[in-house]
Amino acid sequence: MMRRKNGNKRYFTRMGTRKKVHAFVRVKPTDDFAHEMIKYGDDNKSIDIHLKKDLQRGVVNNKQTDWSFKLDGVLHNASQDLVYETVAKDVVAQALNGYNGTIMCYGQTGAGKTYTMTGATENYKHRGILPRALQQVFRMIAERPTHAITVRVSYLEIYNESLFDLLSTLPYVGPSVTPMTIVENPQGVFVKGLSVHLTSQEEDAFSLLFEGETNRIIASHTMNKNSSRSHCIFTIYVEAHSRTLSDEKYITSKINLVDLAGSERLGKSGSEGRVLKEATYINKSLSFLEQAIIALGDQKRDHIPFRQCKLTHALKDSLGGNCNMVLLTNIYGEAAQLEETLSSLRFASRMKLVTTEPAINEKYDAERMVKNLEKELVLLKQELAIHDSLANRTLVNYDPMDEIQIAEINSQVRRYLEGTLDEIDTHPQSFAALLPSLQIINLRQIQEVFNQFRVVLSQQEQEVEATLRRKYTLIDKNDFAAISAVQKAGLVDVDGHLVGEPDGQGFGLGVTPYSTKPGKKSKSKKMFKEQLGSLARKEGAGSPVSGKDLEVSTSKTQLTPSSKEGDVKELPLRDRETSSIEPLPSDSPKEESRPPRPSTPPPKPVAFEDFKNERGSEINRIFKENKSILNERRKRASETTQRINAIKREMDMTKEALNFQKSLREKQGEYENKGLMIIDEEEFLLILKLKDLKKQYRAEYQDLRDLRAEVQYCQHLVDQCRHRLLTEFDIWYNESFFIPEDMQVSLKPASGIRPGMVPISRLVALRNYLKTMMGLQQGHRK
């Protein structure tokens, strides 16, 4: 078990067994599946890729044409329910037991990563891993009434190697003054400046999820109409305290749900301008991620390049850390995308070589630990008092000694050292002879006696040294420069013994030189002092920094921070696209001859009905389906509420009848048998009935909470579909009745202008400008 400290909390991590990362593959459904090139194993845990040889390279062609990849599972034509049950359910379940978890979606752009992680907003059944994980967490919390569990969430976006908080747009989140940075501490890696939000129920978590989804950055290119242009990490923090035990230990965990931006070939996607710059950053960060995975899979590598980019640095705990790691690779099943599919499968196979060490994260609260120790101290004092009373030891004080008692002990120790007290026996009771005014009654007094011995001895050593310094010049034996100066002055003999100097009152130790006479001062002392002074001045001039100072300056140099993150400049503001609904294909029939345009546009209500029957029929159908599901959920919630109210009324009536039976029993007299109350059969039946009603009430109330969460989710889908329907109608209405007919050629599906991209006023102005230029050219020719 490994222990780490931080502030008033101690962190303990139980070391677990190492396990490999689980890697799954999900194939995007397609009508043009390459059956001859892609084949699955019988156990759905392997994929075989076969490429036909290129005959243009000649007869001798050693290029590899067959690949086989072993995985933990292949999901082909799998529903969202099956994907979640296979990939994420166990990771989320173990998170409530204290294990960290990470689920990552990787693959080519347009392969279905965001659909797998978040899901589609048009249908409740198509919700992804993220909303299902939130639902599972809160359902498991409801099943654990013995624990007080708190849930917090955060939403991080990495866009063009810059960090953004997707939940910073909430009204109660203040603007960040300093830029967000990734910080490491003994507890792991965290993002400084990222807001973390407490969620007490499932509805609050979904609201935060929808808020973050609307702030994500997306763009459109030839391979994906709603391509994610950033990496997003949604983190769920779980903290569980026991309600039954007053222990200071509790467990924490976090679940990282990572939606990576898709890798793309610029030749196929046709990205330009800002989208091209975003694709460059995406491919660069994914390349660094693959380098880190290769280094983690190599057991001989000592250094792992986590700090090459923000993505790998933020996922340092997840990649090869103490967590359950699952990779879900999304691939195409078409022959045209086979090169990108091979690249994604190679990444998945490399990820399987990485090992992690899942461990339970236990924390110890220092404040609760101090309170428990104080309670234990009180109990021990009470037990000691009982022991003293049984041993006839009354009025025993175990509190710390005050200054007066310590001074008395110091005085008695000095008297003993001066000879006033004869001896001290080794028996503890003999200390009473040392302290006649004090009675040795506890161990604290004995410890203080020995402590005062040490104090008195230290004081005597300081007094002796001060006396010697007043009479003599003391020289350190390890100071060879001073000893050589003394030898030159003739104060030390050949054997190295110091020569004593008579002072008229006593004698010194050593051999006196012949030039010295008793009773007279020798000039050697004066010469010795002058040589020592000159030696000290030379040393001071030659070595201005001592060894100790040099050591201190070196340590300070080592402590000087050299971080480059302090020079981060303010990032420019950018516009964010808030649309989170994938554009639906328009199913309007292709008409060879369009009806003539009316002179005046029809009223919008009439045109809206025509739009719902023609071009907007698919959106209108989805809107009606979602609305019917919403009405059905509301109806079920209303029926459940009525049942709950009926059960509550019946519970109240049963309680009144039970109270009446109790009062009647008290009036008639209560009967007891061996300390147990005897009740009649009617009262017993009422108690059983009340117990069953409470059980039904809890079950119905849980169903009502689940239905309310589903109603909120369906209401969000209906609102988004309604907004989409109105937006598409406005575009269609303007194109059909306001844009000139000669300009509508540019709005056909094969053209480069998408519907609604250019305002009507700009199109009309462009038409007038072209007419003017054509008139000028014709006039010039004439």
Secondary structure, DSSP 4 states (H G I P E B T S, - for coil): -EEEEETTEEEEE-----EEPEEEEEEPP-SS--TTTEEE-TTSSEEEEE----GGG-S------EEEEE-SEEEES--HHHHHHHHTHHHHHHHTTTBEEEEEEEEBTTSSHHHHHTB-SS-GGGB-HHHHHHHHHHHHHHT-TTEEEEEEEEEEEEETTEEEETTTTSTTSPPPSSPPEEEEETTEEEEET---EEESSHHHHHHHHHHHHHT--EEEETTEEEEE-SEEEEEEEEEEEESS---SEEEEEEEEEEEPPPB--HHHH---THHHHHHHHHHHHHHHHHHHHHHHH-TT-----GGGSHHHHHTTTTSSSSEEEEEEEEE--SGGGHHHHHHHHHHHHHHTT-EE---BEEEEEHHHHHHHHHHHHHHHHHHHHHHHHHTT--S---SPP-HHHHHHHHHHHHHHHHTSS----SSGGGHHHH-TTS---SHHHHHHHHHHHHHHHHHHHHHHHHHHHHHS----TT-HHHHHHHHHTT-B-TT-PBPP---SSS--SS---TT--TTS--HHHHHHHHHHHHHHHHHHHH-SS-HHHHHHHHHHHHHS---SGGGPPPPPP-------SPPPPP-PPPPSSPPPPPSSPPPHHHHHHHHHHTTTHHHHHHHHHHHHHHHHHHHHHHHHHHHHHHHHHHHHHHHHHHHHHHHHHHHH--EEETTEEE--HHHHHHHHHHHHHHHHHHHHHHHHHHHHHHHHHHHHHHHHHHHHHHHHHHHHHHHHHTS-GGGGGGGSTTSS--TTSS-HHHHHHHHHHHHHHHHHHHHHH-
